[in-house]
């Protein structure tokens, strides 16, 4: 059943399919606990979620964990070399099995020491030898869909989900165009950020560079904004700049290398973004993980050649940590406060005919995906 607050309400202006003729989603979509709760099932439990990098689970027994709201999942490399994912819960009494990343000989529950192989089968359960009718095969771990895409490990709680690569169309070819050596990259580090904002505020912010000139002085000194364009596809969008503005700029200095362009970024439904900076081969994922209606934890994972960060790439990473992320977090936290103001409900998308670097059409594309997933009815003319 659709929540009433997902429908057009008194005071709302229409959210339309045409971004040039549409108002933004009403403010309640960014702070109402009921909408946030509905998103769990309607969006996150039915979508592909970023979990980590294949280099983190390269050897048998290696594992990593990912939390999707209340659902905790671990991904592990089996003894046969396959990649498997399971709900991270012991079928005995519900204790979580592993945490973080690492490597084990066997998955042993910390609570009662039930032990599982990396294919999910129960290997041993203490003091069950004389339990009437006890059948180990009834207590295998429950499997979760897992795929690898350009080195990224993705999981999906929905058993009938369309394969990620099929959903994403040309995304792989785009990434390989900008980062041809993507298969040679390995995990280097994870940076974490606590943000007092709804996860969608952070995605909205990523999807437009209308704010770049006033808010990101160093970024526009790095990137040739005249060549910066955003193109939307079904479940992702790309925003790329053809050339760097200069090799020595206010953001970071670099020498031409495997990644010779100003900037390439991709938003991937529902909540992660992929980045490539100019210079030596690199890729990173910035993921927006909602923990409350108005709180989010961002993880940025960096992947570089051999997993070793050079001085040049360290400068780029430090720019992200010390400059760009604080700038964006400050913007998003201020927007979140404004979304609770009695003086605001909706804005208007700024979309120009040329879809230049100032256009907000990709923000509309994302908000439309949200509205569709939630079953929102916000246009009185179409009933959608």
Secondary structure, DSSP 8 states (H G I E B T S, - for coil): ---GGGB--TT-----SSGGG-B---GGGGT-HHHHHHHHHHTGGGS-EEEEEGGGG-STTEEEEEEETTEEEEEEE-TTS-EEEEESS-TTT------SEEE-SSEE-TTT--EE-TTS-EEE-TT-TTSTT--GGGG---EEEEEEETTEEEEES-TT---HHHHHTTHHHHHHHH-TTGGGEEEEEEEEEEESS-HHHHHHHHT--TTHHHH-HHHHHHB-GGG-EEEE-SSEEEEEESSBS-SS-SS------SEEEEEEEEEETTTEEEEEEEESSEEEEEEEEEEETTEEEEEEEEEEETT---HHHHHHHHHIIIIIHHHHHHHHHHHHHHHT-TT-S--B----TT--TT--HHHHHHHHHHHHHHT-B--TTTT-
